[in-house]
């Protein structure tokens, strides 16, 4: 049997009467493979489940291989499916790039833009960012996906999101990074704590506190542990939480202290909470936009980054401990 090859992968068996894979079939295959569920895949593709199943079955007939194993409890990608999945994704990305090139009059960033944001950034950056984006690009339809770094990078690699706003560097292959801003960490303590109101406390002060951190999987937890490691401070292991807001409530209750990014101070502040800033150079993190290096829309993602920088610059409350990056 003869085959046509795409990037070294035998994609289409050339048998009499066989037709080329349809776009609908490829999209159905990729959606089912990534989501592991026919109903969710149909919803993501905005088609009915029978239509999605028919498109996938037609693709399997045309290729002459089974791509998906259907069981009563779950959906599995077959070995042939695993082998052909990268080529299917590449084909769809090439088709999307062709559509973008053909639509040369389209306004940059117009239409649906799926933006992933980590949970320790989303509550504080999303409101001013969305206001700025919608004012600058009224035709944009932003869709926010809040999740931890590892899952956002996976969603980025599979095309489930277009860009992500993450702590840099991400250390992942195949992505491009655009810096947005740097921010200091601030120590949050119960009101009345001896460190409350401190403006230049030494980093060694952490050794004397009972530090509360986020659950595993949050990059802020890893960053905080790295800071603690430089002075020998340790986490108080009795309490963890999935959100900064919950950690802050525990601090208010007197259970310990925590490190907050500077952008969170105003939103999380209360009468029961005090803050202390570290002596320069203060510990902190770098935040940026991350996108697939292969994306044909790189110029748009750099434009999006410039709008986000404008949003950060325009919020006066963030001026303390936040420094906006220069455009590359």
N, C-alpha and C positions, 0 to 999 in steps of 0.2 A: 504494500500500500504506500502510495506517495503522499508526502505532506508538504504544506507550506509552513515556513518558519517565521516566527516573530521574535526578534531578540534571542534567537537560539532555542526557542520553545516551539515544539511541534503543535500548532494550534488547530489546524483545519485538515482533516483527512479528505483527500480528493477522490471521492468515490462517485460513480455515476449517479446523477440526480441530487447529490448533496448540495446544499446551499450554504452561503457564508453565515457565520453567527450573526444574529440580529443584535442591535443595540439593546433592545428590551431584554433579550436572553442574557446578555453579558451583565446588565444591571441587576437582573434578578439573581444571577449566580453570586455576584459579589455581595449583594445585600444579604442573602441567606447565609453565605459563608461568614460574614462579619458579625451578624446579629444572632445567628444560631436559632432562628425562630421564623417560621413562614409568616405568621401574623404581623410580627414587628417589621419584617422585611417589606411586606406589602404596604404597611403604613408609611415606612420611610420612603418607599418608591412612589407613593401616592397612587397605587393601583389596587384593585381588588385581589384577594388572595387567590381565587381561581385563575385570574389573568396572570399573576406572577408564577403560579405553578405551571401553567401552560407554556409560558415563555421559557422557563427553566427546562421543562421536558423537551421542548423543541431544540434547545441548545444542545442538550445531551444526545438527542438523536442525530443532529448534524455533526457533532464531534465524534460520535461513536463510542463515547465513554460515559460512565456514571460519575457525576460530579458530587452529588449529595446523597448520603445514605439517610433514609427516612426511617425512624423508629417510632414506637408509640410514646416514648418519653422525651427524646431529644433528637436534634439534627446534627449529623456528623459530616464533615468534608472528607471525601474519599481520598486515597493516595493520588489518584489521577487529578482530583479536584485541587489538592494541595499543589501539585506540579503545575497546573494551568492557571491557578489563581493570580500569580504575579503578572502573567501576560494579559489576563482579563482586565486587571486594574490598569496596567499600562495602556491598553487599548482605549479604555474609557477616558483616561486622562488626556490621551492624544486627541480624542474626539472633542472633549471639552475645550482643549487648547485651540482646535480648529474653529469651533464656534466663536470663541473669543476673538480670534484673528479676523473672522468674517464680519463680526459686529464691531467694526472699527469706530463707528459713531457713538458707541455706547459710553455713557458717562462713567468715569472711573468710580468704582465702589458702589455703583447702582445695583439694585436687586438684592437678593439674599446673600448675606455674609455671616457665616457661622464662626463665632468667636469663643474660643475656650478661655476660661479664666480660673486661676487657682483660688481656693476658698479664702485665703488670707489676703487676697487683693480685691476680689469681686465686690464685696459690700461697700468698699471705700472708693474704688475707682470707677465702677460701672455707672453710677448715676451721672457724674460730670462728664464721663467719656461719651455716654449715649446722647446726652444733651448736645455736646459739641459735634458729634458725628452727624446727628440728624439735622442740625442747623447748617453744617457745611455741605452735606449730601442728602437733601430731602428725599431723593429717590432710593436711598439705601434702606434695606430691611434687615437690621442687625438681629442676630439670634444668639443669646448668651448661653454657653454651656459651662456650668461651674463644676469642677472636678479636680481631683488630685493630679499631680504632674504626670505620673506614669500613665494614667488612663487618658489624659489629654494628648500625650505624645503618641499613644496607640491610635487614638481617634484621628490625629493629624496624619499619621502614616497611612491609614486606610481611606482617607478622604472624607471621614465623617464630619470633620470640621475643617475650616479653611486656614485659620491662624489660631495661635494661642498666646496668651499673656502669662509669662512664667518668670520664675527667678532664674537668672543667668549665672553661669553657663549651664546648659542643660546636659551637655555631654552625650548627645545622641547623634548618630550618623544620618546624613541625608537631609539636614535641616539648616536653615539660615537664621541668624539672630540679628535683631535690630534693637539697640539699647533705647530704653525709654527714660528711666530715672533711677537714681540711687537714693536709698533712704536709710536713716539710722534706726537702730533698735533703741527703744526707751524702756526703762524698768517701771512696771506698774506694781504698786504696793498698796496695802490698805491705807485709808485716810488715817493720819496720825502716826504712821510709821516713821521712824527716825530718818529714813532716806527720802521721804516725801518732800518734793520741792527742790531737791538737789539739782544743781546745774552742771556740775563737773565731777561726778563721783568716779572713783577709780573702778576699773573692771573687776578688781579683786573683791569689791563689795558683794559680788554674787556668791562668794564662798559663805558669807554670813546669812544668806537668805534661803528660804525654802522654795525652790523654783518649781513651778508647775508648767508642764509642757503639753502640746497637742499629741493626739494619738499617732501611732506609726503610719507612715505613708505621706504625711504632710512635710513638704520641704522646709517649712519654717521650723519644725521640730529638729530636723537634721542640722540646720544652720545654728539654732540655739545651742544644741549639744556641742557643736564645733567651737562656739564662743566659750562655753563653759569649760571645755577641755583645755583652753589656753591658760586658765587660771586655777584649774583643779576643782571647779565647782561641780556639783552633781544635782541631778533631778530628784525632787521629792517624789518617790514612786507610789504614793498613796492615792493620787487623783490624776486622771487624764480626761480630756474631752475632745470632741470632734470639731469644735468651733472655737474661735477666739472669744466670742461673746460669752460662751459658757465658762471658759477659763477665767475671764475677767470677773464673772459673778462669783467664782470661787475665791478669787483674790479679795473682792469686796467683803466676803464673809470671814476673812481673816485666815484662810487656809494656806496662804503662801503668797508668792510673788510670781510675775511672769514677764517675759520679754515681748513687747509689742512693736510692730513696725510703725514708724512715725505717722504714716497715713491713717492709722487706726485710732490715734489718740483722741482726736476730737469726737469721733463717733462713739467710742467706747467709754469716754470720760463720764464721771458722775461724782456726786458729793461724797460717796463712800470710797472713792479711789484717789490715790495720789500718784504722781509720776516723778521720775528722776532721770536726768540725762547724763550720759557718760562723758568722761573727759575725752577730748580729741586726741587721737583719731578714734571715733566711736565705732563700735561694731555695727554692721548693717548688711544690706543685700542690694543686688542689682536686679531691676525688673526690665523685661523687654518683650518684644513681639517675636514669635518664632513661627516660621512657615516652611513648607517643603521646598528644598532647594531646587527641585524640578518644576515648581509651579510657574506657569506662563504669566502669572499675575504679580510677579515680584514687585513691579513698579507700583501696583495698587497697595500692596501690603506695606511698602515704605511710606506711601501717602497716608495710609491709615495710622501708621506710627507717628507721623507728624501731627495729625489731628489729636492723637492721645496725648502727646507732649503738650499741645496747646491747652488741653483740658487740665492737665496737672499744673501747668504754669498759672492758669487762671483761678486757681483756688488758693486764696491767701492763707487759709488755715494750714496749708501743707508746707508753708515756707520754712518752718523750723525743722531741720533735719532731713529735708528732701531737696535733691538737686536734679534738675531736668537735664537729660543728656543732650548733647549737640547732635544735629542730624549728621549721618555718616556721609 
